[in-house]
Amino acid sequence: MPIPFKFVDYFLQGGIMKKLILFSSLFFILLTACSENLNPTSGNNIESTYAITNGLLIDGTGTAPIPNSIIIVKDGLIESVGTNHSLEIPSGMEIIDLQGSYILPGLINSHVHGAYDKNNLQEWAKAGITTVRDLGNLTTSPEVGFSIRDALSNDNKNSRLVAAGPLVTTLGGYGNYPVTSTSDAELKTDGLINMGADLIKIAIEDNLQGRTWPMLSLDEIQMIVQTTHKNNKQVSAHISRSEHLDIAIKGGVDDVAHMVIDYLPDSLIALMIEKNMYWVPTLELWKGVSERYSLNWITTAKNNLIRFVQAGGKVALGTDYDGYTTPFDLGMPITEMKLMREAGMTPIQIIISATKHGAYVCGLDDKLGTIESGKIADIIIVKDNPLEDLEALLNVQMVIHNGEIITD
């Protein structure tokens, strides 16, 4: 007897909506009144200059930690990066002496829901998650959602919100923003981007434990991707099985959300790597679903993940926070990190997935994800070495967001 899978009822019929509908109608009015229409991906940079010294730098590029590091921050940006031996601090500059603590880029959760919420954004930011990517607003119109995002970006105490808006699907499909043809797909994709979408999220889903839906055609998917790329944005696709991944690859999407929960053929891994497609595994989701319904999806997902990584695939950390009724970490996604570690990923691979690779799938790799000159000063400081124990990331001593010290 198939186990009832209630994710869809929650996702489409009000699980998130019940929690946020009051917020989305009232908080929007309050916030848009004071919004300055800031670029949500740049935030509110602080006009100040200071030097961070005597830290061990894990810069997000994958290189070994650099001792005796110096980072000079000016007006919200990283002006220069060096060491005690290579970089001179100008006389009179404010100095933050870390006394041997570890420096990392601000971390990124590349798959969340419920991010149009000040409290959630502040919890993420305080924990060191300075950017989140919301992959499905199911509670408001796109226009209202993007206006809320813009208003929330006015406060550096909020994590940066990268917003896809609604989940694009077909009539009667899995999602909440249907298109009816290739011409309609082009029109509505352009419309979402013009309204302010940072990326486009599509659903490639037709069956979850016997619950069935119609899907977008390949032609419609390719039109959505073509139109999005024309606008210099990216497309993320919800999938759950390898046959969906095959469609996503043929459609040309940029990343896929959810590790597949059936056998992953080597041929599809090779195609993803060839096309530079990223994967956002959401192991925390599959752990919760597996435990609730006595399934082996988490085991299959972890096995597929390590095969993808060992073949050279690129992973961006994402949890699907608030995408289902099971518990998720709000703040540091330590459960997801531990599951990635159990799968066989190394600590540095996990950190890169939450920094450099996260920035890429957010379309912000030129601004975020690594500690390099010219990038936005999103920086976290932890006391101990996360390359030895990922739980060191739970002891965040300082968070810098857009150059502003928001937690110390």
KEKE-3310 file (N, C-alpha, C; in steps of 0.2 Angstrom, whole numbers, plus 5000, padded with zeros to 4 digits):
npx = (5004:5004:5012:5004:5009:5011:5017:5013:5000:5003:5012:5005:4992:4992:5001:5013:5007:4997:5005:5011:5002:4995:5006:5010:5001:4999:5012:5018:5012:5017:5031:5034:5031:5042:5052:5067:5069:5080:5093:5091:5101:5112:5111:5113:5126:5139:5147:5162:5179:5190:5201:5203:5212:5225:5219:5214:5212:5199:5195:5185:5188:5194:5207:5221:5219:5224:5236:5238:5231:5225:5212:5205:5192:5181:5169:5159:5164:5176:5192:5205:5216:5227:5242:5251:5263:5263:5254:5251:5244:5235:5240:5232:5220:5205:5206:5202:5207:5208:5215:5218:5207:5195:5192:5179:5169:5153:5140:5129:5112:5105:5093:5078:5062:5049:5056:5052:5051:5054:5059:5064:5074:5083:5086:5094:5104:5110:5116:5126:5122:5122:5116:5101:5092:5076:5065:5052:5038:5023:5013:5009:5005:5017:5022:5019:5027:5040:5041:5041:5053:5062:5060:5064:5077:5083:5088:5103:5103:5095:5096:5102:5091:5088:5077:5066:5052:5036:5033:5035:5025:5014:4997:4987:4998:5012:5015:5013:5011:5006:5009:5004:5008:5022:5023:5016:5024:5036:5031:5026:5038:5047:5039:5039:5053:5054:5046:5054:5060:5074:5079:5072:5061:5057:5045:5048:5040:5030:5025:5024:5025:5013:5005:5000:5004:5001:5015:5026:5030:5044:5048:5042:5049:5062:5060:5057:5070:5078:5072:5075:5089:5092:5089:5099:5098:5096:5090:5082:5077:5065:5066:5063:5067:5077:5072:5067:5078:5084:5076:5078:5091:5091:5083:5091:5093:5100:5103:5098:5086:5085:5091:5090:5080:5080:5089:5104:5110:5126:5128:5120:5126:5138:5133:5128:5140:5147:5139:5140:5131:5123:5120:5108:5106:5097:5097:5092:5078:5075:5079:5070:5058:5060:5061:5049:5040:5046:5055:5068:5074:5083:5095:5097:5098:5110:5120:5119:5123:5137:5142:5140:5148:5161:5163:5166:5156:5147:5141:5129:5125:5109:5093:5079:5072:5057:5049:5042:5033:5041:5055:5066:5083:5083:5093:5110:5113:5116:5112:5110:5124:5130:5124:5129:5142:5141:5138:5150:5156:5170:5175:5179:5174:5160:5160:5163:5152:5143:5147:5156:5150:5137:5135:5136:5125:5115:5117:5127:5141:5151:5151:5149:5153:5167:5182:5188:5197:5187:5175:5158:5158:5154:5156:5161:5166:5173:5177:5184:5192:5183:5186:5191:5181:5164:5155:5160:5155:5144:5147:5148:5157:5157:5148:5148:5140:5137:5148:5144:5146:5136:5134:5142)
npy = (4994:5011:5024:5038:5054:5069:5081:5088:5093:5101:5110:5116:5119:5127:5125:5134:5145:5147:5151:5163:5172:5182:5190:5194:5202:5213:5216:5220:5232:5240:5240:5244:5257:5263:5259:5260:5256:5249:5240:5223:5213:5220:5227:5238:5246:5251:5266:5265:5261:5248:5237:5219:5208:5196:5183:5167:5163:5156:5156:5153:5148:5136:5135:5131:5136:5152:5159:5173:5183:5198:5208:5222:5232:5243:5255:5245:5235:5223:5229:5225:5210:5201:5197:5198:5200:5204:5215:5231:5241:5255:5270:5274:5268:5259:5244:5227:5214:5198:5188:5174:5168:5161:5165:5167:5167:5175:5164:5154:5149:5140:5135:5139:5142:5153:5165:5178:5186:5195:5191:5177:5180:5188:5179:5170:5178:5182:5170:5168:5166:5174:5176:5170:5160:5160:5149:5148:5157:5156:5163:5176:5188:5189:5203:5209:5201:5203:5217:5216:5209:5219:5229:5223:5222:5234:5233:5229:5219:5209:5194:5193:5192:5182:5180:5170:5171:5165:5147:5140:5132:5120:5120:5115:5108:5104:5116:5134:5144:5144:5141:5140:5137:5138:5151:5158:5154:5161:5175:5175:5172:5183:5193:5190:5192:5206:5211:5209:5197:5187:5176:5161:5149:5132:5119:5102:5089:5075:5064:5059:5047:5041:5052:5062:5073:5084:5090:5103:5105:5099:5109:5120:5121:5124:5136:5144:5144:5149:5162:5167:5166:5175:5187:5187:5180:5165:5148:5137:5121:5111:5094:5076:5063:5053:5053:5065:5073:5071:5077:5090:5092:5092:5103:5113:5119:5128:5124:5111:5107:5097:5081:5067:5053:5040:5028:5035:5037:5035:5041:5053:5060:5063:5071:5082:5087:5090:5101:5110:5111:5114:5106:5106:5098:5096:5087:5087:5089:5076:5068:5071:5067:5054:5048:5051:5043:5030:5028:5025:5035:5045:5038:5034:5046:5051:5042:5045:5058:5058:5051:5059:5070:5065:5062:5075:5084:5099:5106:5115:5121:5118:5118:5117:5123:5126:5120:5109:5099:5094:5095:5109:5116:5133:5146:5142:5129:5116:5102:5099:5100:5090:5079:5079:5077:5064:5058:5058:5070:5082:5093:5105:5104:5105:5118:5126:5123:5131:5143:5149:5141:5142:5156:5156:5150:5159:5169:5178:5177:5186:5195:5189:5175:5172:5178:5191:5204:5218:5212:5211:5214:5202:5193:5180:5176:5163:5154:5142:5129:5125:5116:5105:5102:5103:5108:5119:5130:5133:5142:5156:5171:5184:5193:5200:5210:5217:5225:5230:5227:5216:5207:5203)
npz = (5000:4995:5004:5010:5004:5009:5006:4995:4997:5008:5001:4991:4995:5007:5018:5020:5017:5027:5037:5033:5027:5033:5037:5024:5019:5028:5033:5021:5018:5028:5026:5013:5013:5018:5010:5001:4988:4986:4978:4979:4980:4983:4995:5009:5010:5021:5025:5030:5035:5039:5046:5047:5056:5060:5058:5053:5037:5027:5012:5003:4991:4990:4993:5005:5023:5026:5036:5048:5042:5033:5031:5022:5024:5015:5014:5013:5004:5000:5001:5000:5002:5011:5020:5036:5031:5018:5017:5021:5034:5033:5042:5057:5054:5059:5068:5069:5079:5077:5084:5080:5077:5065:5048:5036:5021:5021:5023:5012:5010:4998:4995:5001:5008:5014:5016:5015:5026:5040:5053:5050:5041:5049:5059:5051:5046:5059:5062:5053:5040:5027:5015:5007:4996:4990:4984:4980:4981:4988:4992:4990:4977:4963:4961:4974:4982:4977:4980:4994:4996:4992:5001:5013:5011:5015:5027:5035:5045:5041:5032:5015:5002:4989:4976:4968:4965:4960:4958:4943:4931:4923:4917:4930:4935:4946:4956:4956:4946:4931:4914:4897:4884:4872:4868:4878:4889:4886:4887:4900:4907:4904:4910:4923:4926:4923:4933:4943:4947:4953:4948:4939:4944:4940:4939:4937:4938:4940:4947:4964:4974:4969:4968:4955:4941:4927:4916:4912:4894:4885:4875:4881:4892:4887:4881:4892:4898:4888:4887:4899:4900:4890:4897:4906:4917:4928:4928:4939:4943:4950:4954:4956:4952:4942:4928:4927:4929:4917:4908:4913:4910:4896:4894:4897:4910:4924:4937:4948:4959:4973:4977:4967:4970:4966:4956:4950:4934:4928:4915:4916:4926:4920:4909:4916:4922:4910:4905:4915:4925:4941:4957:4970:4984:4995:5007:5020:5019:5013:5023:5033:5027:5024:5037:5042:5034:5034:5023:5011:5005:5009:5011:4997:4991:4997:4993:4979:4979:4983:4972:4962:4966:4967:4954:4949:4950:4954:4968:4977:4993:5000:5009:5008:5017:5026:5016:5018:5031:5040:5053:5051:5051:5056:5053:5055:5044:5050:5050:5037:5033:5040:5035:5022:5025:5030:5018:5012:5007:5009:5023:5017:5004:5007:5013:5002:4994:5001:4999:4988:4977:4981:4979:4965:4960:4964:4955:4959:4959:4955:4965:4978:4989:4989:4998:4992:4984:4979:4981:4989:5006:5015:5028:5040:5056:5066:5080:5081:5070:5056:5047:5053:5062:5058:5066:5072:5066:5072:5082:5080:5080:5075:5063:5047:5036:5021:5024:5036:5054:5061:5071:5085)
capx = (5000:5008:5012:5002:5014:5007:5020:5010:4995:5006:5015:5000:4986:4992:5006:5017:5002:4994:5010:5013:4997:4994:5012:5011:4996:5000:5019:5020:5010:5021:5038:5034:5030:5049:5057:5070:5070:5087:5095:5091:5107:5118:5110:5114:5133:5141:5153:5167:5185:5193:5206:5203:5219:5227:5214:5216:5207:5197:5193:5180:5191:5197:5214:5222:5218:5230:5237:5240:5228:5223:5207:5203:5185:5180:5162:5155:5167:5183:5197:5211:5217:5234:5244:5255:5270:5262:5249:5252:5238:5236:5240:5225:5214:5202:5209:5199:5212:5205:5219:5219:5200:5194:5188:5175:5164:5146:5137:5123:5108:5103:5086:5073:5055:5047:5061:5049:5049:5060:5062:5068:5080:5087:5089:5099:5110:5114:5119:5131:5120:5121:5112:5097:5088:5070:5064:5045:5034:5016:5008:5007:5007:5024:5023:5019:5033:5046:5041:5043:5060:5065:5059:5068:5084:5085:5091:5108:5102:5092:5100:5101:5085:5088:5070:5063:5045:5032:5035:5032:5022:5009:4990:4986:5004:5015:5018:5007:5011:5005:5010:4999:5011:5028:5022:5014:5030:5040:5028:5026:5045:5049:5035:5042:5059:5052:5043:5060:5063:5081:5080:5066:5061:5052:5044:5048:5037:5024:5023:5027:5021:5006:5001:5002:5002:5004:5021:5028:5033:5051:5048:5040:5055:5067:5058:5058:5077:5080:5070:5078:5096:5092:5089:5105:5096:5097:5084:5082:5072:5063:5065:5064:5069:5082:5069:5066:5084:5086:5072:5081:5097:5089:5080:5096:5093:5107:5104:5092:5084:5083:5095:5086:5078:5080:5096:5106:5114:5133:5128:5117:5131:5143:5130:5128:5146:5149:5135:5141:5125:5124:5115:5106:5104:5092:5096:5088:5071:5074:5080:5064:5052:5061:5060:5041:5036:5050:5058:5075:5076:5089:5101:5098:5101:5117:5124:5119:5127:5144:5145:5141:5154:5167:5164:5168:5150:5147:5135:5127:5121:5102:5090:5072:5068:5050:5046:5038:5031:5046:5059:5072:5087:5083:5100:5116:5111:5121:5110:5112:5131:5132:5122:5133:5148:5140:5138:5157:5159:5174:5173:5181:5169:5154:5161:5163:5145:5139:5150:5157:5145:5130:5135:5135:5118:5112:5119:5131:5148:5155:5150:5149:5155:5174:5184:5193:5196:5181:5168:5155:5161:5150:5161:5159:5172:5172:5183:5188:5193:5178:5189:5192:5174:5159:5151:5163:5151:5139:5150:5150:5159:5156:5145:5149:5135:5138:5152:5142:5146:5129:5134:5149)
capy = (5000:5017:5028:5045:5059:5075:5087:5092:5096:5107:5115:5119:5121:5131:5125:5140:5151:5148:5155:5170:5176:5189:5194:5196:5207:5218:5218:5223:5239:5244:5240:5247:5264:5265:5256:5265:5252:5247:5233:5218:5209:5224:5229:5244:5246:5255:5270:5265:5258:5245:5231:5213:5206:5190:5178:5161:5164:5151:5161:5150:5146:5129:5134:5130:5142:5157:5162:5180:5186:5204:5210:5229:5233:5250:5256:5239:5231:5221:5233:5221:5204:5199:5194:5203:5201:5207:5220:5236:5244:5263:5273:5277:5264:5255:5237:5222:5209:5191:5183:5167:5165:5159:5170:5164:5172:5174:5158:5155:5143:5141:5133:5140:5145:5157:5170:5185:5186:5198:5186:5172:5183:5190:5173:5167:5183:5181:5163:5168:5164:5181:5176:5165:5160:5158:5146:5147:5161:5153:5166:5183:5189:5191:5210:5210:5197:5207:5223:5214:5208:5226:5233:5219:5223:5240:5232:5224:5214:5204:5191:5195:5188:5181:5178:5167:5172:5159:5141:5140:5125:5120:5120:5109:5105:5105:5123:5139:5149:5140:5143:5136:5136:5141:5159:5160:5153:5167:5181:5176:5173:5190:5197:5189:5196:5213:5212:5209:5190:5186:5169:5158:5142:5128:5112:5096:5084:5072:5058:5058:5042:5040:5058:5063:5080:5086:5093:5107:5101:5101:5115:5126:5122:5127:5143:5147:5144:5154:5169:5169:5168:5182:5192:5187:5177:5158:5144:5132:5116:5106:5087:5071:5057:5054:5055:5073:5076:5070:5083:5097:5093:5093:5109:5118:5123:5130:5120:5107:5107:5090:5076:5062:5048:5034:5027:5040:5034:5038:5045:5059:5063:5065:5077:5088:5090:5093:5107:5114:5111:5113:5102:5108:5092:5096:5081:5088:5087:5069:5064:5071:5063:5046:5046:5051:5038:5024:5027:5025:5041:5049:5034:5034:5053:5052:5038:5048:5064:5057:5049:5066:5074:5061:5063:5081:5088:5105:5106:5121:5119:5121:5113:5117:5126:5128:5117:5103:5100:5091:5101:5111:5121:5140:5148:5138:5123:5111:5096:5098:5099:5084:5074:5080:5074:5057:5056:5058:5076:5084:5099:5111:5104:5108:5125:5129:5123:5136:5150:5150:5138:5146:5163:5155:5148:5165:5174:5183:5175:5191:5199:5186:5168:5171:5184:5193:5211:5220:5209:5213:5212:5197:5189:5178:5174:5158:5153:5136:5127:5121:5111:5100:5100:5108:5111:5126:5135:5135:5146:5162:5176:5190:5193:5206:5210:5223:5229:5232:5222:5215:5202:5202)
capz = (5000:4995:5009:5008:5004:5010:5004:4990:5000:5011:4997:4986:4998:5012:5023:5020:5016:5034:5042:5030:5023:5037:5036:5017:5017:5032:5033:5015:5018:5032:5024:5006:5015:5020:5006:4996:4982:4985:4974:4985:4980:4985:5002:5012:5011:5026:5023:5035:5033:5045:5045:5051:5056:5064:5057:5048:5031:5023:5008:4999:4984:4991:4996:5013:5027:5026:5043:5049:5036:5034:5026:5023:5021:5014:5011:5011:5000:5002:4997:4999:5006:5011:5026:5040:5028:5012:5016:5026:5036:5034:5049:5060:5053:5065:5068:5073:5080:5078:5089:5078:5074:5057:5044:5030:5017:5023:5020:5008:5009:4991:4994:5006:5008:5020:5017:5014:5033:5044:5058:5048:5038:5054:5062:5046:5047:5065:5062:5048:5033:5025:5009:5006:4989:4991:4977:4979:4985:4986:4997:4987:4970:4962:4963:4981:4985:4976:4984:5001:4996:4991:5008:5018:5009:5018:5034:5035:5050:5037:5027:5008:4999:4982:4976:4962:4965:4960:4955:4936:4930:4917:4920:4934:4937:4952:4956:4956:4941:4925:4907:4893:4878:4872:4868:4885:4893:4885:4889:4908:4910:4903:4914:4930:4926:4923:4939:4948:4949:4952:4944:4937:4946:4936:4941:4932:4943:4938:4951:4970:4978:4966:4966:4948:4938:4921:4917:4906:4889:4884:4871:4885:4897:4883:4880:4898:4899:4883:4888:4906:4899:4887:4902:4910:4924:4928:4929:4944:4941:4955:4951:4961:4950:4936:4922:4928:4928:4910:4905:4915:4906:4889:4894:4898:4916:4927:4943:4949:4966:4976:4974:4965:4975:4963:4954:4946:4929:4926:4909:4917:4929:4915:4905:4921:4922:4904:4904:4921:4929:4948:4961:4977:4986:5001:5011:5026:5017:5012:5029:5037:5024:5025:5044:5043:5031:5034:5017:5011:5001:5011:5009:4990:4990:4999:4988:4972:4980:4983:4966:4958:4968:4965:4947:4948:4950:4958:4973:4981:4999:5001:5013:5007:5023:5026:5011:5021:5038:5045:5056:5047:5054:5054:5055:5052:5041:5052:5049:5030:5032:5043:5030:5016:5027:5030:5011:5010:5005:5014:5025:5012:4999:5010:5014:4995:4992:5005:4998:4981:4973:4982:4975:4958:4958:4965:4950:4962:4960:4954:4971:4984:4989:4991:5001:4987:4983:4975:4982:4995:5013:5019:5031:5046:5061:5070:5085:5079:5063:5053:5042:5058:5065:5055:5072:5074:5062:5077:5087:5076:5085:5072:5056:5044:5031:5017:5027:5043:5059:5063:5076:5088)
cpx = (5004:5007:5009:5007:5011:5011:5017:5004:4997:5008:5010:4994:4986:4997:5010:5012:4999:4999:5011:5008:4995:5000:5012:5007:4997:5007:5021:5018:5015:5028:5038:5034:5037:5054:5060:5072:5077:5088:5095:5097:5113:5117:5112:5121:5135:5147:5158:5173:5188:5197:5204:5209:5220:5222:5217:5210:5206:5192:5187:5182:5193:5204:5215:5221:5225:5231:5239:5237:5226:5218:5205:5197:5184:5173:5158:5158:5174:5188:5203:5212:5224:5236:5249:5261:5269:5257:5250:5246:5239:5236:5234:5219:5212:5204:5205:5204:5208:5208:5218:5212:5200:5190:5185:5171:5157:5143:5130:5119:5104:5096:5082:5067:5054:5052:5058:5047:5055:5063:5066:5074:5085:5090:5095:5105:5114:5118:5125:5129:5117:5117:5107:5093:5082:5067:5056:5041:5026:5011:5005:5008:5014:5026:5024:5025:5039:5047:5043:5050:5064:5065:5064:5075:5087:5088:5097:5108:5098:5097:5098:5096:5086:5081:5068:5056:5041:5036:5031:5031:5018:5002:4989:4992:5006:5018:5012:5007:5011:5006:5006:5002:5018:5028:5020:5020:5035:5037:5028:5033:5047:5045:5037:5049:5058:5049:5048:5062:5071:5083:5073:5066:5055:5051:5044:5046:5031:5021:5027:5022:5014:5002:5004:4999:5004:5011:5022:5031:5041:5052:5047:5046:5061:5066:5059:5066:5080:5079:5074:5085:5097:5092:5094:5103:5097:5090:5086:5076:5071:5063:5065:5067:5073:5079:5068:5072:5086:5082:5076:5087:5096:5086:5085:5096:5100:5108:5098:5092:5081:5087:5089:5085:5077:5087:5098:5111:5121:5132:5125:5122:5136:5140:5130:5134:5148:5145:5136:5135:5126:5119:5114:5103:5098:5091:5092:5081:5070:5075:5073:5058:5054:5060:5052:5038:5040:5052:5065:5078:5082:5096:5102:5101:5108:5122:5124:5123:5134:5147:5145:5147:5161:5169:5166:5162:5150:5140:5135:5123:5114:5098:5082:5068:5061:5046:5042:5037:5036:5051:5065:5076:5085:5089:5105:5113:5115:5119:5111:5120:5133:5130:5126:5140:5147:5140:5145:5160:5164:5172:5174:5176:5162:5154:5160:5156:5141:5142:5151:5152:5138:5130:5134:5128:5113:5113:5123:5138:5153:5155:5151:5153:5162:5176:5190:5192:5191:5175:5165:5157:5155:5155:5159:5166:5169:5178:5187:5188:5187:5180:5190:5185:5169:5155:5154:5159:5145:5141:5153:5151:5157:5153:5145:5144:5135:5143:5151:5143:5139:5128:5141:5149)
cpy = (5006:5021:5035:5050:5066:5082:5091:5096:5102:5112:5119:5122:5124:5130:5131:5146:5152:5152:5162:5174:5183:5193:5197:5202:5214:5221:5222:5230:5243:5245:5244:5255:5267:5263:5261:5262:5251:5240:5228:5214:5214:5226:5236:5245:5252:5259:5270:5261:5255:5239:5225:5210:5199:5185:5173:5161:5158:5155:5159:5148:5139:5129:5133:5136:5146:5160:5169:5184:5193:5206:5218:5230:5241:5251:5250:5234:5229:5224:5229:5216:5203:5196:5200:5205:5205:5213:5225:5240:5251:5265:5276:5273:5260:5247:5232:5216:5203:5186:5176:5164:5164:5163:5166:5169:5170:5168:5159:5148:5144:5138:5134:5142:5149:5163:5177:5187:5189:5194:5181:5175:5185:5184:5170:5172:5182:5175:5163:5167:5171:5182:5170:5166:5156:5155:5144:5151:5159:5157:5173:5183:5191:5198:5211:5207:5201:5213:5222:5213:5215:5229:5230:5221:5229:5239:5227:5218:5208:5201:5193:5190:5188:5178:5176:5169:5165:5153:5140:5133:5125:5120:5114:5105:5107:5112:5128:5145:5146:5144:5138:5134:5139:5149:5162:5160:5159:5173:5181:5176:5180:5194:5196:5193:5203:5215:5212:5202:5190:5180:5167:5151:5138:5122:5107:5090:5081:5066:5058:5053:5041:5046:5061:5070:5080:5090:5098:5103:5103:5107:5121:5127:5126:5134:5147:5149:5149:5161:5171:5170:5174:5188:5192:5184:5169:5155:5138:5127:5111:5099:5082:5065:5058:5055:5062:5076:5076:5076:5089:5098:5095:5100:5115:5122:5124:5126:5116:5106:5100:5085:5070:5056:5041:5033:5032:5037:5038:5043:5052:5063:5067:5071:5083:5091:5094:5100:5112:5116:5110:5109:5105:5102:5091:5090:5081:5087:5079:5065:5065:5067:5056:5044:5046:5045:5031:5023:5027:5030:5044:5044:5034:5041:5054:5048:5042:5055:5063:5054:5055:5070:5071:5061:5070:5086:5094:5105:5113:5119:5122:5116:5112:5119:5128:5125:5111:5104:5097:5097:5102:5116:5128:5143:5144:5131:5117:5104:5094:5096:5093:5078:5074:5076:5067:5054:5055:5064:5078:5091:5105:5110:5107:5115:5129:5129:5128:5143:5151:5147:5141:5152:5162:5154:5154:5170:5179:5181:5180:5196:5196:5179:5167:5178:5186:5201:5213:5217:5212:5210:5208:5193:5187:5176:5169:5156:5147:5134:5123:5116:5104:5097:5106:5111:5118:5131:5137:5140:5153:5168:5183:5189:5200:5206:5217:5228:5231:5226:5221:5211:5202:5201)
cpz = (5000:5001:5007:5009:5004:5009:5000:4993:5004:5007:4993:4989:5005:5018:5025:5021:5023:5038:5039:5027:5027:5036:5029:5015:5021:5032:5027:5015:5022:5029:5017:5008:5016:5015:5002:4990:4981:4981:4979:4985:4982:4992:5003:5014:5016:5024:5029:5032:5040:5042:5049:5050:5061:5064:5052:5043:5027:5018:5003:4992:4984:4993:5003:5017:5027:5033:5043:5043:5038:5029:5027:5020:5021:5011:5009:5007:5003:4998:4995:5004:5005:5018:5030:5036:5021:5011:5022:5027:5036:5041:5051:5058:5059:5063:5072:5073:5082:5083:5087:5076:5067:5054:5038:5027:5021:5019:5017:5008:5003:4990:5000:5004:5014:5021:5016:5022:5037:5049:5056:5045:5044:5058:5057:5047:5053:5065:5057:5041:5030:5018:5009:4999:4990:4984:4977:4983:4983:4990:4994:4980:4969:4963:4970:4984:4983:4979:4991:5001:4996:4998:5013:5017:5012:5024:5033:5040:5047:5032:5020:5005:4992:4980:4968:4960:4965:4957:4948:4934:4924:4921:4924:4937:4944:4953:4957:4951:4934:4919:4903:4886:4878:4872:4875:4890:4892:4888:4897:4911:4910:4908:4921:4931:4927:4930:4945:4950:4948:4948:4943:4940:4942:4940:4936:4937:4940:4942:4958:4974:4976:4965:4960:4946:4931:4921:4911:4901:4888:4880:4876:4890:4893:4882:4886:4899:4894:4884:4895:4904:4895:4891:4907:4917:4923:4930:4934:4943:4947:4951:4957:4959:4943:4929:4922:4926:4920:4906:4906:4911:4899:4888:4895:4904:4919:4933:4944:4957:4968:4973:4972:4970:4972:4960:4949:4941:4929:4920:4911:4921:4925:4911:4910:4921:4916:4903:4910:4925:4937:4951:4968:4980:4991:5004:5017:5025:5016:5018:5033:5034:5025:5032:5045:5040:5030:5027:5017:5006:5003:5010:5001:4988:4991:4995:4981:4973:4979:4976:4961:4960:4966:4958:4945:4948:4955:4962:4977:4987:4999:5005:5012:5013:5022:5020:5012:5028:5043:5047:5051:5052:5052:5057:5051:5050:5043:5050:5041:5029:5035:5038:5024:5018:5028:5023:5009:5007:5011:5017:5020:5006:5001:5011:5007:4993:4995:5004:4991:4976:4974:4979:4968:4956:4960:4960:4953:4963:4958:4960:4977:4983:4990:4994:4996:4986:4978:4977:4988:5001:5017:5022:5038:5050:5065:5074:5083:5072:5061:5049:5047:5061:5062:5060:5074:5071:5067:5082:5083:5081:5082:5065:5053:5037:5027:5021:5035:5048:5062:5069:5079:5095)
residu = (MET:PRO:ILE:PRO:PHE:LYS:PHE:VAL:ASP:TYR:PHE:LEU:GLN:GLY:GLY:ILE:MET:LYS:LYS:LEU:ILE:LEU:PHE:SER:SER:LEU:PHE:PHE:ILE:LEU:LEU:THR:ALA:CYS:SER:GLU:ASN:LEU:ASN:PRO:THR:SER:GLY:ASN:ASN:ILE:GLU:SER:THR:TYR:ALA:ILE:THR:ASN:GLY:LEU:LEU:ILE:ASP:GLY:THR:GLY:THR:ALA:PRO:ILE:PRO:ASN:SER:ILE:ILE:ILE:VAL:LYS:ASP:GLY:LEU:ILE:GLU:SER:VAL:GLY:THR:ASN:HIS:SER:LEU:GLU:ILE:PRO:SER:GLY:MET:GLU:ILE:ILE:ASP:LEU:GLN:GLY:SER:TYR:ILE:LEU:PRO:GLY:LEU:ILE:ASN:SER:HIS:VAL:HIS:GLY:ALA:TYR:ASP:LYS:ASN:ASN:LEU:GLN:GLU:TRP:ALA:LYS:ALA:GLY:ILE:THR:THR:VAL:ARG:ASP:LEU:GLY:ASN:LEU:THR:THR:SER:PRO:GLU:VAL:GLY:PHE:SER:ILE:ARG:ASP:ALA:LEU:SER:ASN:ASP:ASN:LYS:ASN:SER:ARG:LEU:VAL:ALA:ALA:GLY:PRO:LEU:VAL:THR:THR:LEU:GLY:GLY:TYR:GLY:ASN:TYR:PRO:VAL:THR:SER:THR:SER:ASP:ALA:GLU:LEU:LYS:THR:ASP:GLY:LEU:ILE:ASN:MET:GLY:ALA:ASP:LEU:ILE:LYS:ILE:ALA:ILE:GLU:ASP:ASN:LEU:GLN:GLY:ARG:THR:TRP:PRO:MET:LEU:SER:LEU:ASP:GLU:ILE:GLN:MET:ILE:VAL:GLN:THR:THR:HIS:LYS:ASN:ASN:LYS:GLN:VAL:SER:ALA:HIS:ILE:SER:ARG:SER:GLU:HIS:LEU:ASP:ILE:ALA:ILE:LYS:GLY:GLY:VAL:ASP:ASP:VAL:ALA:HIS:MET:VAL:ILE:ASP:TYR:LEU:PRO:ASP:SER:LEU:ILE:ALA:LEU:MET:ILE:GLU:LYS:ASN:MET:TYR:TRP:VAL:PRO:THR:LEU:GLU:LEU:TRP:LYS:GLY:VAL:SER:GLU:ARG:TYR:SER:LEU:ASN:TRP:ILE:THR:THR:ALA:LYS:ASN:ASN:LEU:ILE:ARG:PHE:VAL:GLN:ALA:GLY:GLY:LYS:VAL:ALA:LEU:GLY:THR:ASP:TYR:ASP:GLY:TYR:THR:THR:PRO:PHE:ASP:LEU:GLY:MET:PRO:ILE:THR:GLU:MET:LYS:LEU:MET:ARG:GLU:ALA:GLY:MET:THR:PRO:ILE:GLN:ILE:ILE:ILE:SER:ALA:THR:LYS:HIS:GLY:ALA:TYR:VAL:CYS:GLY:LEU:ASP:ASP:LYS:LEU:GLY:THR:ILE:GLU:SER:GLY:LYS:ILE:ALA:ASP:ILE:ILE:ILE:VAL:LYS:ASP:ASN:PRO:LEU:GLU:ASP:LEU:GLU:ALA:LEU:LEU:ASN:VAL:GLN:MET:VAL:ILE:HIS:ASN:GLY:GLU:ILE:ILE:THR:ASP)
# end
